[in-house]
Amino acid sequence: MILDYAEINDLNRYKIMSDTVVPRPIAWVVTEDDGILNAAPFSYFIPISSNPATLIIAIGEKEEGIPKDSLANILKTKKATICFANKDNVDKVKLSSTMLAKEQSEILEYGIDVEKVLEDFPPMISSSQSALFCEYYDTVKIPGKTTPVILEIKKQFIEDDRINEKMHIKVDNVGRSGVFFKAMVDL
Ligand SMILES: Cc1cc2nc3c(=O)[nH]c(=O)nc-3n(C[C@H](O)[C@H](O)[C@H](O)COP(=O)(O)O)c2cc1C
């Protein structure tokens, strides 16, 4: 069967794309605005280059013409800390995808523990095995309601026993597969 995207509406495209491009990593993004900490998961997310060390996250609108809080904060402060989901924190990941008012913090609302690891970046989520401390790099212009933002990784936290002397890293991330969360398995 050939699916012709010209004949598929946005909702069905979303379903087809997110059920096909699997598993997708989840960027659990922490941002800050005037002391209010925001956390939200994004799975339209992928690294794009090692030098500059960049990744892209595509963030939609909260409502017509109003960006989601994460995007508004990134564009304002130029900073984001990307954390990762695992089996122990996936329930909080789900909760933090609830659309709250801009002045409300998912971190406070859902009791998500965070740690200020670096002075110049938003805190990381304590239960994440790794975190990427990023600065805004660029925005990709596409028509429609989604804004792909490119972020540059400046620093990374990794739990000491998850990196070896050859710089290989082992993390137990949970990813997105359609509407489900999936853990990785070794093959
Ligand atoms: C696993 C998961 C992945 C998500 N991926 C995206 C995404 O890639 N882009 C997006 O705009 N929203 C995505 N969402 C929805 C946002 O997390 C949700 O709209 C959230 O309320 C945005 O929060 P904010 O306004 O605080 O930024 C995802 C939700 C979940 C649970």
The ligand as an SDF file (V2000), in Angstrom:
LIG
                    3D

 31 33  0  0  0  0  0  0  0  0999 V2000
    5.9440   11.2750   24.9270 C   0  0  0  0  0  0  0  0  0  0  0  0
    5.4200   12.5910   24.4490 C   0  0  0  0  0  0  0  0  0  0  0  0
    6.0030   13.1800   23.3360 C   0  0  0  0  0  0  0  0  0  0  0  0
    5.5750   14.4520   22.8920 C   0  0  0  0  0  0  0  0  0  0  0  0
    6.1900   15.0020   21.8000 N   0  0  0  0  0  0  0  0  0  0  0  0
    5.8340   16.2360   21.3970 C   0  0  0  0  0  0  0  0  0  0  0  0
    6.5130   16.8620   20.2950 C   0  0  0  0  0  0  0  0  0  0  0  0
    7.4450   16.3130   19.7040 O   0  0  0  0  0  0  0  0  0  0  0  0
    6.1310   18.1190   19.9520 N   0  0  0  0  0  0  0  0  0  0  0  0
    5.1280   18.7960   20.6130 C   0  0  0  0  0  0  0  0  0  0  0  0
    4.8270   19.9400   20.2750 O   0  0  0  0  0  0  0  0  0  0  0  0
    4.4670   18.2070   21.6440 N   0  0  0  0  0  0  0  0  0  0  0  0
    4.7950   16.9670   22.0540 C   0  0  0  0  0  0  0  0  0  0  0  0
    4.1520   16.3870   23.1190 N   0  0  0  0  0  0  0  0  0  0  0  0
    3.1360   17.1640   23.8450 C   0  0  0  0  0  0  0  0  0  0  0  0
    3.7820   18.1460   24.8410 C   0  0  0  0  0  0  0  0  0  0  0  0
    4.5630   17.4530   25.8140 O   0  0  0  0  0  0  0  0  0  0  0  0
    2.6590   18.9230   25.5540 C   0  0  0  0  0  0  0  0  0  0  0  0
    1.9670   19.7120   24.6170 O   0  0  0  0  0  0  0  0  0  0  0  0
    3.1410   19.7920   26.7140 C   0  0  0  0  0  0  0  0  0  0  0  0
    2.0200   20.2590   27.4450 O   0  0  0  0  0  0  0  0  0  0  0  0
    3.9230   21.0070   26.2710 C   0  0  0  0  0  0  0  0  0  0  0  0
    4.2710   21.7030   27.4390 O   0  0  0  0  0  0  0  0  0  0  0  0
    4.7570   23.1970   27.5300 P   0  0  0  0  0  0  0  0  0  0  0  0
    3.6220   24.0980   27.0520 O   0  0  0  0  0  0  0  0  0  0  0  0
    5.0490   23.3470   28.9720 O   0  0  0  0  0  0  0  0  0  0  0  0
    5.9570   23.3140   26.6530 O   0  0  0  0  0  0  0  0  0  0  0  0
    4.5250   15.1200   23.5560 C   0  0  0  0  0  0  0  0  0  0  0  0
    3.9020   14.4820   24.6550 C   0  0  0  0  0  0  0  0  0  0  0  0
    4.3420   13.2340   25.0820 C   0  0  0  0  0  0  0  0  0  0  0  0
    3.6720   12.5740   26.2660 C   0  0  0  0  0  0  0  0  0  0  0  0
  1  2  1  0
  2  3  1  0
  2 30  2  0
  3  4  2  0
  4  5  1  0
  4 28  1  0
  5  6  2  0
  6  7  1  0
  6 13  1  0
  7  8  2  0
  7  9  1  0
  9 10  1  0
 10 11  2  0
 10 12  1  0
 12 13  2  0
 13 14  1  0
 14 15  1  0
 14 28  1  0
 15 16  1  0
 16 17  1  0
 16 18  1  0
 18 19  1  0
 18 20  1  0
 20 21  1  0
 20 22  1  0
 22 23  1  0
 23 24  1  0
 24 25  2  0
 24 26  1  0
 24 27  1  0
 28 29  2  0
 29 30  1  0
 30 31  1  0
M  END
$$$$
